[in-house]
C-alpha cells in the first residue's frame, strides 16, 4: 500500500460512495445512502456475482490521479504503490532530472528582460 505522504501528494480530493478504478474494479460504500433507487442492491448483487470486479468499503471512496488515470486509494491493483516504489527506487535520477530542468528554467528566466520603451529611443 502506498504511503500516506504519496496518497496526499497525488490525491485529487475526490470522494464518493461509488468509484471505478482505472484497473476496472468498482469500489462502493457499504452504507445504503446517496444511491439511486436500487443501485446499492445492484452493487451488492454484482459483488456476489463478480467478486474480482467489485469491492465494498466501510467508508467513502477516495481517489488519486496518476498520469491522467484515476486510481482508488487502497485498491487491490496497488498501482499507487508501484508508482511510489518507482519514484523511491529512482529518486536520485529523478532529482537530477528535475534539478537540470530547474537550471534550464533559471537560465531562461535570466535571459528574459522587459525592455523599457523609454530606453529604446
N, C-alpha and C positions, 0 to 999 in steps of 0.2 A: 504494500500500500504506500502511496506517495506521502511524503511528509506534509505536515500542516503548513509549513512555510511555502512549499511548492503549490499546494492547493490554493492558498491565499493569493499567491502571486498570479496564478492563472485563472482564478475564479472569475466567471463572467457575471456574478451577482444574481444569476437566475435561480429561481426556486419554484417548485411546482409540486403538485400531488401526483403528476404523471409526466415522465420524460423518456425519450428514447435515446440511448447512447449510439454513437456512430458505429459501434460494433454490431448493432442490431438488437440488443437486449432492451426490452421495455421495463422501466422501473416505475413502481407506483406505491403510494402511501397506503398503509393498512387501514386507515380510518376512512370510513364511508362518508366523507364530506367534500363538498365542492366538485362533485362529479355530476355529469349529466345523468338523466334518468336511465338507470340500467347499466351505466358504464362501469361502475365498480364491480358489479356481479359478473360482467363480461370479462373484466380483467382477472378476477379470481378464477373463473372458468378456464381462461386461457393459461393461467399459471399451472393449473392442474393438467391441462391437455398438452402444454408445451413448456415444461419446467426449465428447459435450456434457453428459452427466449424471454422469460418473464421473471422479475424479482420483486418481492414485496418488502417494503421498508416500514419501520415503526414510526418514522418521521418524514418530513418533507424531503424532496429530492433536490440536490444541488448539482450544478454542472460547471464545467470549465471548458474553455475553447483553446484548443491547441492546433496550430497550423490550419485554422479555419474549420476545424471539426469539433463538434460538441461531444464531450465525454462526461459521463456521470461519475461523480466522486464516489469511490469505493466499488466501482463496477468490477465484475469478475474478469473482464478483459485486461485490467491493470495497465491500460495504455499510459495513464499518467505516471505510473511507477517506471515504466520503460523510458519515458521521456526524461524524467528526473534522473534516472541512472545514466542515461546518455550524457546529460549535462555534467553530472558529477564525474563520470569517467573521462570526460574530455574537457574538464574545467580549464586546464592550462591553455589548451589550444583555443578554446572559446574566448578566454580572457585576452590572449594575444591578438586574436582577430578583432575583437571589439576595441581594444586599445589602438590597433592600427587604423581602424575606421575613425576613431575619435581624433587621432593625429591628422588624418586626411581632412576631416571636417574643420579642425582647428586651423590648419594651413589655408583652407578655402576661405574661412571667415577673415583671416588676416589680410587676404587679398581683396576683400570686399570693402570698398570705401564709397561712401556717398560723396559725390562731388558737389562742392558749394558753387552754385551758379555765379556768384559774385566774383569768385576767384578765376573763372574762365574768361572773363572779359579782358 
